[in-house]
Amino acid sequence: MTRPGVGLRVAQRRVICEGDPEPAGRGRAAARGERGGWGRRLSCLLVLPAALGAMATVGCGGGPTSLSVTLGLPQGASPIVAPGQSVGFVITVIDTGTAGTAGLTVTANLPADFRYTDTGILSGSAVRTSPLDAQGNSQRPTWGVWELSGHGDSVTIPFDALAEGPQGTYLMTVSASASTAATTQSAGLPLKLTAAPQLSAVVSVSPSEAVPGEDVTYKVSVINSGTGPADGVSVLVTLPPVFIYDGGVGISGDSGRTGGTDPVEGSELPYFDGFEVPPQSGSSPGRLIISFNAQVLSHAGAQGTYPVGVQVLGDNGVERVDIPASSPVQVS
């Protein structure tokens, strides 16, 4: 609402005061033939309604505050991601107004199962007046606090997040708020989360003590807790230097196998391949369990503790799990 005789119109993001002439014969302004008085000029000092978004007026000639917020991916990055993948994002906030912005904070609204991991090097011409850093593992990481002087002053925030969740398309946004401007939200960035495997592995041995000439039994468990099957899974075992593969292979779990080979007896690097490990179903992950015997060489001679190494590859090497040293056997 405005007073009688005074109006407002907005043109090209400027606030223009409009006033009717005062009645003839009222005041000195009328005597001089002037159209406006101080009363009408001061009426321009107001706050525009929320309908004007992030633009706020500090007075006639003071200029607006206006924030531009964009969210994107690093150059060359794909919006199609897999569970367990680290995804990079870039936030840019620009003050396109003339009045300046104080108390700027920026919040990323990640998809429900995504989690913030780390921030890259901040850049831009804005002044950071009070460092506020995003908290690890957050679904809504927030950064602040900056002061921008308008006229294209900016801040750029690169950060990474871990993608998780069921397959589907998600819309991600970023919002910027300030003590001198209304909250501004970016356009949505669509992300497609595909079905993909997520492999892990454990290895155990029994017994954990042996003498030369005896066998021990190793068990390698490959676990798929992802949303898609792991094809072409292979397992390479690096036995201790005084051990050899001694057969007795057993395969269990809910995995399948097409072709594939087993190692020959006497091998120091037993290798198994041709497996497909299904995705997690409900709370139960897909499993491949391989057990086999290994013999401590009778002429080993050296006593000591000997760990084993395991490498698991899946999806043509895209999925990889390395266990460098585990399940030691004490040889006496």
N, C-alpha and C positions, 0 to 999 in steps of 0.2 A: 504494500500500500504506500502511497505517496501523499504529501500534503496537496491541497488544491493549489494550482498554479505551479507545481513543480513535478516533473516527470523524469523517468530514466529510460534510455534505450541503449542496447548493446549493439555495437557495430564493429566487426573485425576485432573482437576481444577488447574494445575500449568502452568505458562507461561515459556516456555523454549526458550532461545535465540539461534539462529543458525547463524553462520557466516562462510563464505568461507575464506580460508587463503588469506592474502594479497599477492599481487604479490611479487615474490622473489626480494630481493634487496631494498624493500621500508621500511624505518624506522628501529628503533632499535629492534622492535619486530621480524622483519624478520631476523635480524642479530642474535638474540638469538634462532631462530627457534620456537618462540611462535605462536600459532594459532590465538589469539585474542588480540585486543588492546582496550584502553579505549573508543575509538569511538564506537566500537560494543557493549561494556558493557553498555554505557549510552543510547544506542538505545532502551534498554529494558524499560526505563522510559516512559511509554505511558499509554493512557486510552484505554481499550478494547472497541470495538464497542458494541452497544445496543443489538446485537444478543446474547450476552453472559448473558442477563438477569440481575439479581441482583448482579452478580459477577463483582467486579471492582478491578484493580490491582494498587497498589501504588508503584510498582517497583520490580525488581528482588529480591526475598527473602522476600518481604514485606508481602505476603500472601493476599488472597482474602477476600472480604466481601460478605457474602451470607446469605440471610434471608429465613427461613422456616416459613410459616404462615398457621395455621390451625384454622378452625371454627367447633365447635361441640355443642352438647347439654349436659347438666348435666347427670350424670350416671342415667339410668333408665327412663329418660324423653322421651316422644313420639314425633315424628315429625308430628303427626296428631293433629292439634289444631283447636279451634273453635273461631269465632269472639267474642271479649270481653275477651279472655283468656290472662293471663300474661304468657309469654314464656321466659325461661331462656336460655342463650347462654354462651359459653366459648371460648374466643380467646386466642391462644397461639402463640407467636412469638419467634423464636429461631435463634440466630446468629450462624450459623454452620461454619463460616469462621474463619480466624485467625487475620485479620487486625483490627477488631472492627467496630462498627457502631455508628455514631453520628447523633443527630437530628431525632430520630425515632418518627413517629406519626402513629397511627392506626385508620382506618375508617371502620365502618361496613356499608354495603350497604343493608339496610332493604328492604323488599317488599314494594311496593308503598304506601299501606295504613297502614303499621305497624308503630308504633311510640315508640321510646326509652323512658323508664321511669326511670331507676336507675341503678347504678353500685354497684357491690359487693366489696369485699376486694381484692385489687390488690396484686399480688404476683410475685415472680421471683427474679432472681439475678441481673437484670439490675438496673442501677442508674437513678432515675428520676431527671432530671436536671432543668426542668421548667414545673410545673404542668399545664396541659391543660385538662379540664374536659368536658365531653360530655354535650350538652345542652338538657334540657328536651323537650320532644315532637318532637325530631328531627327524620327525616327519614334517615339521614346519620351521626350518632353520631361519634365524633372524640375524641381520647385521645392522650396525649403526655406529655412531650417530654422526651425520654429516651436516655441513652448512654449505649451501650453494648460493652463488651470487646472481643467478639468472643469466640470460644472454648465452645460453648453450652450455653452462657449467654442467659437469657430468660426473658420474661414478660408474665404474664397471666392476662386476663381481663374478669371477669364474669359480665354479665349485663342482664337486663330484658327489654322486649319490649311488648307492647300491640298489640295483633293480631286483625286486622280489614280487611274488604274487602270482595269481592265476593268469593264464594267457587272456589277452583282450586288448582293447584300445582305451587308453587313459588320456585325460586332458589335464595338463599341468599349467598353473598360472603363478604369477608373482604380483605382490601388492607393495606399494610404497606409500608411506604416511609421514606426515610432518606436523609440527606444531603450528605452522603457518599455511597449511594446505590440506584439503580434503584427501582422503585415501584414493589412490589411483591404482587400478588393476590392469595388468597386461592382457593382451589377447591370449587365448588358450593355445598351448603347444601340444599337438597330439603325439602320443608315444604308443607304439605297438609292442606289446610284450608277447613274445612267441613262446611256444612250448619248447623246452630244452632240458637236457639232462643236467644233473648236478652230482658229480661223483665224489666219493670219498672212499677210503680204504683203511682196513686195520689188518694186522698180521699177528699171529700168536704161534707158540711152539710148545710142544710137550714130548718128553720131559725137558726141563730147562738145564739139566745136568747130564753129561754123557762121558763115556770113555771111548778111546779109539776102537773102531770096529762096530760100534753100536749105531742104530738108527734113531733119529728124532722125527717127529711129524710136524710139519708146518701147515698152518691154515690161513689162507688169504681171503678176506671178505671184502668184496667190492659192493658199495652201497650207492644206489641212485635215489636221491631225495628230490629230484627235479620234477618238472611237469611233462617232460618228453622222454622217449626211450633213448638209451645210449647204444648206438650201433657200432659194430666193428671193434668191440672191446678186446684188448689184449693185456696180458699180465706177464711182466718180465721180473724174475726173481734173481737177485745177485747173492748167491750163497757165500758163506765165509770161505776163505782160501783153503781150509782143510776139510771141506764138505763137498759131496757130490750128490746129484739127483739119483734116487734109488727106487723110482717107480711108486706104485701104490696110490696112483692118482684117484681122487674121488671128487665129483662135481655135484653140487646141490644148490638149493635156492630156487627162485622162480624165473631164472634167466633161460634164454634159448641159445642154441648154437647151430650155426650153418657152416659145414666143413670144419675148418680149424685143425690145428695140429697140437700134439703133445710133445714134450721134450723126449730125447733119447736118454736112456740110462747112462750114467757116468758124466752127464753134463754139469758144468759149474754155473751155467746161466739158464736154468729151466724157463721155457717160454711157452705160453698158452695163448691161443687167439681164436677168433671166429664167434665171439659171444655177443648177444644182445641182452642188455639189462633193462627191464621195464621201468617206467616211471613210478613214483610214489602213488599208492592208491589209498585214499583216506589217511590214516596215520601210519600206514605200513610202507616203507620204502622198498624199491626193487632190490634184489640181492643176488649176487653170484658168489658162491663159496667154493674155493678150490683147496683141497687138501692133498698132500703128497709126502713121501718119505725122503729124507736125506741122511746119508751115512757119513759118520766121522771116519776119515781115512785111518786105517790101522797103522800106517807109518807116519801119522801126523807128527808125533813126537812132541810138539809144542803144547804146553798147557796154557790155559787162559780163557778169556771170555770173548765170544765171537757173535756179533750181531748180524742180522740179515737185512738186505735192502730190497725194496719192491717199487716197481714203476707200473702204473696203470694208465693206458691210453684208451680214449673213446672218441667216436665221431671223427675218424681220420686224424686224430691227434689234437683236435680242438679242446677236448677235455683231457686233462693230465693231472695225475696224482703221483707225487713222489714221497716215498718213505725211505730216507737215506740210511737209517740204522735203527733197528728195532729188534725186539724179542731175542736177547742174547742167550747163548748156550755156554754154560761153564764146562769146559773140557778138562778132565783131570786124569 
